[in-house]
Amino acid sequence: MASQEEDNKLECISNVNKEQETYFLNVYKKHECILNNKNESFENKVKSLIDVWNSVGELNLSQFDIRHVIQIMDWAKLHALNIVLTAEWNGFKATHQAKLLSEIEKAQNELLKLNSGFATRCKKLADVVNNPWEDPVLMNLMKTKDAEIGPAEIEFFCVETAYLISVRLKKLCESQCEDLALNLVTAFMNCNKLSKIQNFNLNATETQMWFIFDIYIALLYKFQEKQKNRYFGKSLKELSFEEGIHLVKRFAKKRVKISKIWKNCHRVAVLATQMYISQAVVKYTDDLKEIVENYIEAYISLCNTESLLQDFTTSIRRISNLADAAGLYIFCDVIQKKSGTALKPFIIEMYIRALTTDMNELERAKDGNDQERAAIITSRLAGAFCTMADFLGEHVKVARECVLTAFSLEPTKERLLSIESVARKSGYQVLDTGQEWKCKLHPPFYHLMMSPGHAPNVATGCVNLS
């Protein structure tokens, strides 16, 4: 079955009888072309829909895999809803409603021979064909802002099912009745919250619930400026970081050509990303490292033009005021990996900001005689200077200063080798005697470094770079 975001197309199901699959596709291919054709007349679509239900009723369904039957049933049902929930249906209802209901009833009788579970599906569809929009509870929910959720509303949503609500919302938006759609989806979301408290079932799959939530967010964004709507940000903040990244990825994939609901999908994804990054860096810990990385990667992937990249740097620069040095280093690492040299000046700026923040932190730790904290920051600073040296490798003088600073902060054998490497790039000759150290009067600094309780210092070893 096609997703609710796609046109109602009949799709193949793998791992079932291929002959049946081919048969179904051939039988309904003609009808699908008509029903999905925006240039086809509404009357021809209605007639094609009636033919679809007529063919379902005449099939010997017991011969077919039930998964194919369910696929055809859902496909025909969604097309029926698309027809009868459209305003144009009122002009054809008198001449075609009785015939459509008759064919649905015949199909239901055949489907019941296969499985009794089809009864509810067909009955609800027949109810909608009879009365698409005139249900008094539905009318009240659409016309009332922040409608109260009582027993009648709960019963309506439970019987209606999330699937039908999602189709109604889609049709309302396509008909430019977004204000009615917002009232309806707000009521549904409030009912969903109530269901978790009172423990009743809304007959919704997880996919359907997220689809409806996405419509809710899209509509809140559309109306936030006009109505000073405070619920857009509040609704996003109710999600966990994991749910938030899934929302960003879903909105990044929305297609305006499928539905105008998603007109602002890119802007919603960007705003959500900015908000979640800000939240994460304010309370940053190592546990949030992967979360922050995922959001920055998602944000960069949304910026596919020069203008958007400039907006990205402006936004990250603002958010970075909330971050500590550890968070800033994450910014540097991810942006460097994802953007390459496209944002090189900005990456250097962020490195300088992170290093400055860390050096200030180091001074505070030393002033407070917090040796453990000072050791952690010193090690982090040394690693950052080494990373920056690699990033600026073509600028030999700058890279050399970075490596020397890293070594002075936290001397290691690897950094000594890096010093020798950058010395060669600078045109210096490096003496290699084959010994582990250059001065016979001092033992190797990295041996001392490994001694328990010993605080290493560059002065414990002699390095000859001449």
Secondary structure, 3 states (H helix, E strand, C coil): CCCCCCCCCCCCCCCCCHHHHHHHHHHHHHHHHHHCCCCCCHHHHHHHHHHHHHHHHHCCHHHCCHHHHHHHHHHHHHHHHHHHCCHHHHHCHHHHHHHHHHHHHHHHHHHHHHCCCHHHHHHHHHHHHHCCCCCHHHHHHHHCCCCCCCHHHHHHHHHHHHHHHHHHHHHHHHCCCHHHHHHHHHHHHHHHHHHHHHCCCCCCCHHHHHHHHHHHHHHHHHHHCCCCCCHHHHHHHCCCHHHHHHHHHHHHHCCCCCCHHHHHHHHHHHHHHHHHHHHHHHCCCHHHHHHHHHHHHHHHHHCCCHHHHHHHHHHHHHHHHHCCHHHHHHHHHHHHHHHCCCCHHHHHHHHHHHHHHHHHHHHHHHHCCCHHHHHHHHHHHHHHHHHHHHHCCCCHHHHHHHHHHHHHHCCCHHHHHHHHHHHHHCCCCCCCCCCCCCCCCCCCHHHHHCCCCCCCCHHHCCCCCC
